[in-house]
Amino acid sequence: TDCFTIGDQTWIWQPEVGAVRFSFEEPRLEAYRWPDADEDYFRQVVTRSWLPAIYPLWGRQVLHASALVCPVSGDALAFIGSTHAGKSTTAYGVARRGSWRRLSDDTIGFSILDGTPHLHPLPNESRLRPASADYYGVQPLTREPISWPAGSVCLKGVCLLEGDESQLEAAAFTPLRAAD
């Protein structure tokens, strides 16, 4: 993958995949798929690799997190933790209860506006690992698009998950102080 600048436009380009072009002035990019490149693979490269790398250039940060949003209030809750901790499974399960909607599966973009964390759309697709998919009766690793809600979304809390798929005990919840 190459990155270069022409005038006020920055390009990220990979042969036989495609390119994106953006400026530092506004959070907008244009994507150009290589003519013979697989469209699904190109979309994954842009949304899972290039866009999270571009977000900090627009003054935004990216968390490796799954998240939920309350459609009525716009309040969001993010789940962070290591790979296999249960972030996607937790968000998927809570969203099935109906009061909350999935907001992200793998990454969430945010910035601080007037002292409050605000979330920004970062395209995501839900992908449950085989054990979780089996539990919920869905196909494993099937990519299911997650739509961004209308209106502003404000991050109200972050939960750290320390899951271990070999652990047999029931889940426990331990509140952390803000400083933690």
Solvent accessible surface area in square Angstrom, and as a share of the most:
residue,aa,sasa,rsa
1,T,102,0.59
2,D,73,0.38
3,C,88,0.53
4,F,83,0.34
5,T,87,0.50
6,I,111,0.56
7,G,73,0.70
8,D,99,0.51
9,Q,50,0.22
10,T,7,0.04
11,W,51,0.18
12,I,17,0.09
13,W,84,0.30
14,Q,50,0.22
15,P,68,0.43
16,E,126,0.56
17,V,10,0.06
18,G,3,0.03
19,A,7,0.06
20,V,0,0.00
21,R,72,0.26
22,F,4,0.01
23,S,11,0.07
24,F,102,0.43
25,E,144,0.65
26,E,82,0.37
27,P,74,0.46
28,R,137,0.50
29,L,45,0.22
30,E,52,0.24
31,A,50,0.39
32,Y,92,0.35
33,R,103,0.37
34,W,85,0.30
35,P,113,0.71
36,D,135,0.70
37,A,11,0.09
38,D,90,0.47
39,E,106,0.47
40,D,42,0.22
41,Y,110,0.42
42,F,16,0.07
43,R,108,0.40
44,Q,49,0.22
45,V,16,0.09
46,V,13,0.07
47,T,20,0.11
48,R,102,0.37
49,S,63,0.41
50,W,16,0.05
51,L,16,0.08
52,P,23,0.14
53,A,65,0.50
54,I,1,0.00
55,Y,6,0.02
56,P,64,0.40
57,L,82,0.41
58,W,36,0.13
59,G,55,0.53
60,R,37,0.14
61,Q,97,0.43
62,V,43,0.25
63,L,49,0.24
64,H,87,0.39
65,A,0,0.00
66,S,0,0.00
67,A,0,0.00
68,L,2,0.01
69,V,1,0.00
70,C,29,0.18
71,P,68,0.43
72,V,145,0.83
73,S,66,0.43
74,G,12,0.11
75,D,42,0.22
76,A,1,0.01
77,L,49,0.24
78,A,0,0.00
79,F,12,0.05
80,I,47,0.24
81,G,16,0.15
82,S,79,0.51
83,T,78,0.45
84,H,93,0.41
85,A,9,0.07
86,G,24,0.23
87,K,15,0.07
88,S,28,0.18
89,T,45,0.26
90,T,45,0.26
91,A,2,0.02
92,Y,20,0.08
93,G,15,0.15
94,V,50,0.28
95,A,20,0.15
96,R,135,0.49
97,R,209,0.76
98,G,61,0.59
99,S,78,0.50
100,W,76,0.27
101,R,86,0.31
102,R,44,0.16
103,L,3,0.02
104,S,2,0.01
105,D,9,0.05
106,D,29,0.15
107,T,19,0.11
108,I,1,0.00
109,G,0,0.00
110,F,37,0.16
111,S,15,0.10
112,I,105,0.53
113,L,90,0.45
114,D,154,0.80
115,G,68,0.66
116,T,47,0.27
117,P,38,0.24
118,H,44,0.20
119,L,10,0.05
120,H,26,0.12
121,P,71,0.44
122,L,6,0.03
123,P,72,0.45
124,N,17,0.09
125,E,35,0.16
126,S,5,0.03
127,R,54,0.20
128,L,8,0.04
129,R,111,0.40
130,P,78,0.49
131,A,86,0.66
132,S,19,0.12
133,A,0,0.00
134,D,117,0.60
135,Y,174,0.66
136,Y,43,0.17
137,G,67,0.65
138,V,55,0.32
139,Q,135,0.60
140,P,62,0.39
141,L,99,0.49
142,T,76,0.44
143,R,85,0.31
144,E,74,0.33
145,P,107,0.67
146,I,23,0.12
147,S,75,0.48
148,W,70,0.25
149,P,19,0.12
150,A,107,0.83
151,G,64,0.61
152,S,88,0.57
153,V,4,0.02
154,C,19,0.11
155,L,18,0.09
156,K,133,0.56
157,G,23,0.22
158,V,73,0.42
159,C,49,0.29
160,L,87,0.43
161,L,30,0.15
162,E,148,0.66
163,G,36,0.35
164,D,80,0.42
165,E,143,0.64
166,S,86,0.55
167,Q,91,0.40
168,L,172,0.86
169,E,125,0.56
170,A,92,0.72
171,A,87,0.68
172,A,93,0.72
173,F,178,0.74
174,T,109,0.63
175,P,127,0.80
176,L,102,0.51
177,R,167,0.61
178,A,115,0.89
179,A,89,0.69
180,D,103,0.54
